[in-house]
Amino acid sequence: MKFPVNSFQNISTPFYYYDLSLLKANIAALKNAVNPEYVVHYALKANANNRILDIIKNNGIGADCVSGNEVKKAVEAGFKSSEIAFAGVGKSDEEILIALQNDIFCFNSESGEEIKVINELAAKSGKTAHIALRINPNVHANTHKYITTGLEENKFGINLWELDSVMELLKTCKNIRLLGIHFHIGSQINDLSNFKNLCTKINEIQQWFEERNYKLEHINAGGGLGVDYHHPVENSVPDYKGYFEVFDKFLELRKEQKLHFELGRAIVAQCGSLISKVLYVKKGVNTSFVILDAGMTELIRPALYQSYHKIENITSPPTPLLKERGAECRYDVVGPICESSDCFGKAVILPETKRGDIFAIRTTGAYGEVMASNYNLREKAKAIYSDELKASPLPSPKGEGEI
């Protein structure tokens, strides 16, 4: 990614910067790797920016939603209703009605109680609701505890020991049609063996349904493919080939059965950066602080998950000469919010930094803008797109400024 640093000087910070060419390259890599028989939905919860959605929709990708407003947003953005899946452990009556009115592809239903409510509302609306059962496979995703979703201790999905009673319930639901089964074991998964374990569990559950003469039209394997936060330039596109090959090799689909995926972070994370200016450099006793004008209101992940994002001073990018001169320092990079948790990184090695320098916090295309708040009555940061600016990175030896 080439940051047009000179252009950034004239833009009020903080703002989200989206490299749309990188987004398009990412989608092209996904489409090149995926089996053409598979169906990919984009998880709107990762980023619901209008221009991002427009590009994804125009590439023939469906939508995965987790709220009624996301369903409405997907429809307004031009996604086909027949390609919209609606998940979520706590769908309200109003949200279910929105989805029914829009004749979406499928509800990913997470409990017997929810199925009853969908059936009642579908009957009142004169509709037949299409559902998939979100089943909890009890597969450990080896990711952060806040974003693992496939264990019995998590709030999501129907447990395996509940399946008999849920299938008995479905026999009484005249306005429900069971299409398939749905799984999602967590997010930011980089060890592909976790998806192999999921395939093994899906095969076992498929057998359970076959033994009881239930024919499933589709399997939804969810998403969860991670991205490289530490090396956003070197690994700007996830390993889609390896990811889909796991399912090609280990998942036993039945004849005419469709396989669906719900990818979010993998598609959009690397195309976005949070751009901020240095307000102050504060010398401390044990550490020095770089205080940015962006904070946890623009990127909450470090405060919420203790997550890592690569932080760069793009006004003064690092060079071998600076290192030789010892002109690099360790800083705690923090924001202006009145919370001690408002910290983007501790002991970050950076070139010697001064007030007014521009910083880029990388890999914020997912769960950056969409999780923003106006805590402390902050103004919402705007979005700037690469096709609006002319790339003019600062020069540096051996292309090190091209980041």
C-alpha positions, -999 to +999 in steps of 0.1 A: +000+000+000+014+034-010+002+061+014-002+095-003+014+112+027+016+147+011-022+146+004-028+135+040-012+168+053-043+187+040-069+164+055-083+168+090-075+138+112-083+112+123-098+094+093-101+059+079-082+054+047-093+027+023-071+014-005-098+003-029-073-013-053-061-036-026-097-045-017-104-054-054-071-074-055-082-093-024-116-101-038-100-112-071-077-136-051-107-150-032-127-156-064-097-172-081-092-196-051-128-206-044-146-235-060-171-219-084-198-242-068-193-226-034-214-196-023-196-168-004-214-142+018-197-111+031-202-105+069-214-069+071-204-067+108-168-064+096-174-031+077-206-016+065-191+014+046-212+021+015-183+021-010-169-011+005-203-028+002-208-016-033-175-031-045-182-064-027-218-066-041-206-059-076-183-089-074-212-112-069-208-119-032-238-123-010-244-108+025-242-123+060-261-102+085-264-103+123-291-076+129-322-063+113-305-030+104-277-050+086-304-068+066-319-034+056-284-021+048-277-051+026-309-047+007-304-009+003-268-016-009-282-038-037-275-073-024-300-098-036-325-108-009-320-144-021-283-141-011-288-127+024-283-149+054-294-137+089-276-150+119-275-138+155-283-153+189-308-126+199-331-117+169-359-094+180-394-098+166-389-065+147-357-078+131-373-112+121-402-093+105-377-072+085-361-103+072-394-120+064-406-089+045-375-090+024-378-127+016-342-134+026-324-166+017-321-180+051-323-175+089-294-192+107-315-202+137-298-206+171-324-221+194-357-238+197-373-207+212-362-186+183-376-212+158-410-209+176-410-171+173-399-172+136-427-197+129-454-176+146-443-144+129-441-161+095-476-174+100-490-140+108-471-126+078-484-152+054-448-163+048-427-195+049-394-189+066-363-207+053-339-216+081-307-234+087-299-247+122-268-231+137-252-260+154-226-257+181-199-283+170-179-279+202-147-273+181-120-252+197-108-224+173-076-215+193-083-178+191-091-150+215-117-160+241-140-131+231-142-143+195-145-180+198-180-191+191-181-229+186-178-243+221-206-255+244-197-228+269-204-200+242-238-185+239-241-193+202-259-222+184-278-253+192-259-280+212-256-315+197-276-330+226-305-306+218-309-318+181-335-345+188-359-321+206-353-293+179-362-317+151-394-327+169-402-291+173-397-284+136-424-311+128-450-288+144-438-256+127-459-253+095-444-220+084-408-231+086-387-249+059-354-264+070-328-258+043-295-267+060-272-265+089-248-237+098-216-235+118-192-207+129-164-216+153-148-182+158-129-154+142-092-146+134-083-182+129-049-187+112-043-224+120-062-241+091-062-274+111-091-259+130-112-259+099-102-295+092-116-303+127-147-285+117-151-305+085-148-338+105-175-326+129-198-315+100-194-349+084-205-366+116-235-343+120-244-348+083-245-386+090-268-379+120-293-362+097-291-388+070-298-416+095-330-399+103-340-393+066-335-355+066-322-341+034-302-309+037-298-286+007-268-266+020-241-266+046-229-232+059-194-235+072-193-198+085-161-178+083-133-170+106-103-169+083-077-147+099-053-120+086-017-111+093-018-081+116+020-082+121+030-082+084+002-063+065+024-055+035+040-089+030+007-107+036-019-083+024-041-111+010-051-141+032-044-177+023-077-183+005-062-212-015-052-231+016-085-223+033-108-235+006-086-266-001-093-278+034-130-279+026-124-294-008-104-322+008-121-329+040-158-320+038-181-347+024-208-328+005-238-348-007-250-347-043-265-313-052-257-299-018-243-263-017-215-251+005-217-216+019-191-194+036-194-161+056-161-142+053-157-107+067-124-097+082-104-116+056-119-096+028-117-060+042-091-059+070-059-051+051-074-024+028-081-001+057-058+021+079-066+046+106-047+078+099-039+101+128-017+130+137+006+134+167-008+159+192+020+157+217+051+137+226+052+134+264+084+124+281+079+102+311+101+087+338+099+051+327+084+056+292+076+082+267+042+087+251+030+096+216-004+111+220-025+108+188-057+125+179-073+091+172-084+070+201-104+040+212-135+057+198-120+051+163-104+017+170-116-001+200-099-035+193-067-029+213-087-018+243-113-045+240-092-075+229-056-063+236-052-068+199-020-059+179-021-034+150+011-023+133+018+013+140+039+034+116+051+070+116+046+077+078+059+112+080+093+099+090+094+062+079+123+041+094+155+038+074+188+020+080+205+054+084+181+063+113+188+030+130+226+035+127+223+069+143+202+055+171+173+078+161+147+053+170+128+054+203+103+033+222+069+049+228+036+040+243+012+051+215-020+063+231-051+083+223-069+113+238-098+095+254-102+098+292-095+061+298-062+044+307-072+016+283-070+041+254-037+027+242-028+014+207+005-001+216+032-002+243+070+001+238+065+006+201+098+011+183+095+042+160+116+069+145+121+099+168+086+115+167+074+151+169+041+170+171+023+170+138+038+137+124+012+115+106+007+079+119-009+050+102-025+022+123-027-007+099-052-035+092-082-015+104-106-022+075-124-047+097-139-038+130-125-002+129-150+022+114-180-001+121-172-003+159-166+035+163-184+054+190-189+090+200-177+085+236-165+117+251-188+133+225-162+127+198-171+134+162-172+104+140-141+101+118-147+103+081-136+078+054-111+087+026-106+065-004-075+059-025-092+069-058-098+103-043-061+110-038-030+109-059-004+086-045+028+106-036+047+087-009+076+103+008+109+090-008+132+068+012+160+044+004+152+011-014+115+019-015+110+018+022+085+046+020+062+024-002+042+009+026 
